[in-house]
Amino acid sequence: MSRLTVNDHPVEFDMDPMTPLLWALRDAANLTGTKYGCGVGDCGACMVLIDGEALRSCLVSLAECEGRIVTTIEGLARDRSHPVQQAMVAEQAIQCGFCTPGIVIAAAALLARNSDPGEAEIKAAIPNLCRCGVYPRLIRAVQRAGRIMRREETVSAAPAPGITTQDAARAVPALNPRRP
């Protein structure tokens, strides 16, 4: 049994210790914000924080996570209040959204180390692939998130249209509830 902390909660996974963390998170913990992209560590869609470091969860086994602290996109800020999430929305750096969780995690790790990175440092720290091509806006979003973190700027980026901040932080009810 693999024991680790996921999004500030102690978790035990009764799975093969060699199972990639990605599948434990998605299949056993139902944390589907961590995306399966390529399965070989090239795309970054499965990026999570492990002890504060952005790592590709498809390449890390449960055994390697034993006793460690894992943060997924769901654990970063359920109400989308993290500066990176706010800046990504404000800069319109989200297109289809598939790669967004991994990019946000990588950017959060970078900004935790350096809240004022240059363009070259951002490009090096965020190797994620985005087929929609948001890269220029992504650079601006990370720099803006740094300014938010340094309290040089504020932004009130709203959740998706029709969703209140409170609703965004709540669990989604079943779409097809059983009828009596």
Contacts in CASP RR format, 6 or more apart in sequence:
PFRMAT RR
TARGET T0000
AUTHOR 0000-0000-0000
METHOD contacts of the structure
MODEL  1
MSRLTVNDHPVEFDMDPMTPLLWALRDAANLTGTKYGCGVGDCGACMVLI
DGEALRSCLVSLAECEGRIVTTIEGLARDRSHPVQQAMVAEQAIQCGFCT
PGIVIAAAALLARNSDPGEAEIKAAIPNLCRCGVYPRLIRAVQRAGRIMR
REETVSAAPAPGITTQDAARAVPALNPRRP
1 12 0 8 1.000
1 13 0 8 1.000
1 14 0 8 1.000
2 12 0 8 1.000
2 13 0 8 1.000
2 15 0 8 1.000
2 17 0 8 1.000
2 24 0 8 1.000
2 62 0 8 1.000
2 63 0 8 1.000
2 65 0 8 1.000
2 66 0 8 1.000
3 10 0 8 1.000
3 11 0 8 1.000
3 12 0 8 1.000
3 66 0 8 1.000
3 67 0 8 1.000
4 10 0 8 1.000
4 11 0 8 1.000
4 13 0 8 1.000
4 62 0 8 1.000
4 65 0 8 1.000
4 66 0 8 1.000
4 67 0 8 1.000
4 68 0 8 1.000
4 69 0 8 1.000
4 70 0 8 1.000
5 11 0 8 1.000
5 67 0 8 1.000
5 68 0 8 1.000
5 69 0 8 1.000
5 70 0 8 1.000
6 25 0 8 1.000
6 29 0 8 1.000
6 31 0 8 1.000
6 70 0 8 1.000
6 71 0 8 1.000
6 72 0 8 1.000
7 31 0 8 1.000
7 70 0 8 1.000
7 71 0 8 1.000
7 72 0 8 1.000
7 74 0 8 1.000
7 75 0 8 1.000
8 75 0 8 1.000
11 29 0 8 1.000
13 19 0 8 1.000
13 24 0 8 1.000
13 28 0 8 1.000
13 29 0 8 1.000
13 62 0 8 1.000
15 24 0 8 1.000
15 28 0 8 1.000
15 62 0 8 1.000
16 62 0 8 1.000
17 61 0 8 1.000
17 62 0 8 1.000
17 63 0 8 1.000
17 66 0 8 1.000
18 61 0 8 1.000
18 62 0 8 1.000
18 63 0 8 1.000
19 61 0 8 1.000
19 62 0 8 1.000
20 39 0 8 1.000
20 57 0 8 1.000
20 58 0 8 1.000
20 59 0 8 1.000
20 60 0 8 1.000
20 61 0 8 1.000
20 62 0 8 1.000
21 48 0 8 1.000
21 50 0 8 1.000
21 57 0 8 1.000
21 58 0 8 1.000
21 60 0 8 1.000
21 61 0 8 1.000
21 62 0 8 1.000
21 64 0 8 1.000
21 65 0 8 1.000
21 70 0 8 1.000
22 34 0 8 1.000
22 36 0 8 1.000
22 39 0 8 1.000
22 46 0 8 1.000
22 57 0 8 1.000
22 58 0 8 1.000
24 62 0 8 1.000
25 31 0 8 1.000
25 34 0 8 1.000
25 48 0 8 1.000
25 57 0 8 1.000
25 70 0 8 1.000
25 72 0 8 1.000
26 32 0 8 1.000
26 33 0 8 1.000
26 34 0 8 1.000
26 36 0 8 1.000
31 72 0 8 1.000
31 74 0 8 1.000
33 72 0 8 1.000
33 73 0 8 1.000
33 74 0 8 1.000
33 101 0 8 1.000
34 46 0 8 1.000
34 47 0 8 1.000
34 48 0 8 1.000
34 57 0 8 1.000
34 72 0 8 1.000
34 73 0 8 1.000
34 101 0 8 1.000
34 102 0 8 1.000
35 45 0 8 1.000
35 46 0 8 1.000
35 98 0 8 1.000
35 99 0 8 1.000
35 101 0 8 1.000
35 102 0 8 1.000
36 45 0 8 1.000
36 46 0 8 1.000
36 58 0 8 1.000
37 43 0 8 1.000
37 44 0 8 1.000
37 45 0 8 1.000
37 46 0 8 1.000
37 58 0 8 1.000
37 98 0 8 1.000
38 44 0 8 1.000
38 45 0 8 1.000
38 58 0 8 1.000
39 46 0 8 1.000
39 58 0 8 1.000
39 59 0 8 1.000
40 58 0 8 1.000
40 59 0 8 1.000
41 56 0 8 1.000
41 58 0 8 1.000
41 59 0 8 1.000
42 129 0 8 1.000
43 99 0 8 1.000
43 128 0 8 1.000
43 129 0 8 1.000
44 56 0 8 1.000
44 99 0 8 1.000
44 102 0 8 1.000
44 106 0 8 1.000
44 127 0 8 1.000
44 128 0 8 1.000
44 129 0 8 1.000
45 98 0 8 1.000
45 99 0 8 1.000
45 101 0 8 1.000
45 102 0 8 1.000
45 128 0 8 1.000
45 129 0 8 1.000
46 56 0 8 1.000
46 57 0 8 1.000
46 58 0 8 1.000
46 102 0 8 1.000
47 54 0 8 1.000
47 55 0 8 1.000
47 56 0 8 1.000
47 57 0 8 1.000
47 101 0 8 1.000
47 102 0 8 1.000
47 103 0 8 1.000
47 105 0 8 1.000
47 106 0 8 1.000
47 128 0 8 1.000
48 54 0 8 1.000
48 55 0 8 1.000
48 57 0 8 1.000
48 70 0 8 1.000
48 71 0 8 1.000
48 72 0 8 1.000
48 73 0 8 1.000
48 102 0 8 1.000
48 105 0 8 1.000
49 55 0 8 1.000
49 69 0 8 1.000
49 70 0 8 1.000
49 71 0 8 1.000
49 72 0 8 1.000
49 76 0 8 1.000
49 105 0 8 1.000
49 108 0 8 1.000
49 109 0 8 1.000
50 60 0 8 1.000
50 65 0 8 1.000
50 68 0 8 1.000
50 69 0 8 1.000
50 70 0 8 1.000
51 68 0 8 1.000
51 69 0 8 1.000
52 69 0 8 1.000
52 71 0 8 1.000
52 109 0 8 1.000
52 112 0 8 1.000
53 109 0 8 1.000
54 102 0 8 1.000
54 105 0 8 1.000
54 106 0 8 1.000
54 108 0 8 1.000
54 109 0 8 1.000
54 110 0 8 1.000
54 125 0 8 1.000
71 105 0 8 1.000
72 101 0 8 1.000
72 105 0 8 1.000
73 101 0 8 1.000
73 102 0 8 1.000
73 104 0 8 1.000
73 105 0 8 1.000
76 82 0 8 1.000
76 84 0 8 1.000
76 85 0 8 1.000
76 104 0 8 1.000
76 105 0 8 1.000
76 108 0 8 1.000
77 85 0 8 1.000
78 168 0 8 1.000
78 169 0 8 1.000
79 159 0 8 1.000
79 165 0 8 1.000
79 166 0 8 1.000
79 168 0 8 1.000
79 169 0 8 1.000
80 86 0 8 1.000
80 89 0 8 1.000
80 157 0 8 1.000
80 159 0 8 1.000
80 165 0 8 1.000
80 168 0 8 1.000
81 165 0 8 1.000
82 104 0 8 1.000
82 108 0 8 1.000
83 111 0 8 1.000
83 145 0 8 1.000
83 146 0 8 1.000
83 148 0 8 1.000
83 149 0 8 1.000
84 104 0 8 1.000
84 107 0 8 1.000
84 108 0 8 1.000
84 111 0 8 1.000
84 141 0 8 1.000
84 142 0 8 1.000
84 145 0 8 1.000
85 104 0 8 1.000
85 157 0 8 1.000
86 145 0 8 1.000
86 148 0 8 1.000
86 155 0 8 1.000
86 156 0 8 1.000
86 157 0 8 1.000
87 93 0 8 1.000
87 141 0 8 1.000
87 142 0 8 1.000
87 144 0 8 1.000
87 145 0 8 1.000
87 146 0 8 1.000
87 148 0 8 1.000
87 155 0 8 1.000
87 157 0 8 1.000
88 94 0 8 1.000
88 100 0 8 1.000
88 103 0 8 1.000
88 104 0 8 1.000
88 138 0 8 1.000
88 141 0 8 1.000
88 145 0 8 1.000
88 157 0 8 1.000
89 157 0 8 1.000
89 158 0 8 1.000
90 141 0 8 1.000
90 144 0 8 1.000
90 155 0 8 1.000
90 157 0 8 1.000
91 137 0 8 1.000
91 138 0 8 1.000
91 140 0 8 1.000
91 141 0 8 1.000
91 144 0 8 1.000
92 137 0 8 1.000
93 134 0 8 1.000
93 137 0 8 1.000
93 138 0 8 1.000
93 140 0 8 1.000
93 141 0 8 1.000
94 100 0 8 1.000
94 134 0 8 1.000
95 130 0 8 1.000
95 132 0 8 1.000
95 133 0 8 1.000
95 134 0 8 1.000
96 131 0 8 1.000
96 132 0 8 1.000
97 132 0 8 1.000
99 128 0 8 1.000
99 129 0 8 1.000
99 130 0 8 1.000
99 131 0 8 1.000
99 132 0 8 1.000
102 128 0 8 1.000
103 126 0 8 1.000
103 128 0 8 1.000
103 130 0 8 1.000
103 138 0 8 1.000
106 125 0 8 1.000
106 126 0 8 1.000
106 127 0 8 1.000
106 128 0 8 1.000
107 122 0 8 1.000
107 125 0 8 1.000
107 126 0 8 1.000
107 138 0 8 1.000
107 141 0 8 1.000
107 142 0 8 1.000
107 145 0 8 1.000
109 125 0 8 1.000
110 117 0 8 1.000
110 121 0 8 1.000
110 122 0 8 1.000
110 125 0 8 1.000
110 126 0 8 1.000
110 142 0 8 1.000
111 117 0 8 1.000
111 142 0 8 1.000
111 145 0 8 1.000
111 146 0 8 1.000
111 149 0 8 1.000
114 121 0 8 1.000
115 146 0 8 1.000
115 149 0 8 1.000
115 150 0 8 1.000
116 146 0 8 1.000
116 150 0 8 1.000
117 125 0 8 1.000
117 142 0 8 1.000
117 143 0 8 1.000
117 146 0 8 1.000
118 143 0 8 1.000
119 139 0 8 1.000
122 138 0 8 1.000
122 139 0 8 1.000
122 142 0 8 1.000
122 143 0 8 1.000
123 139 0 8 1.000
126 138 0 8 1.000
126 142 0 8 1.000
130 138 0 8 1.000
144 153 0 8 1.000
144 155 0 8 1.000
147 153 0 8 1.000
148 154 0 8 1.000
148 155 0 8 1.000
158 165 0 8 1.000
159 165 0 8 1.000
159 167 0 8 1.000
159 168 0 8 1.000
160 168 0 8 1.000
END
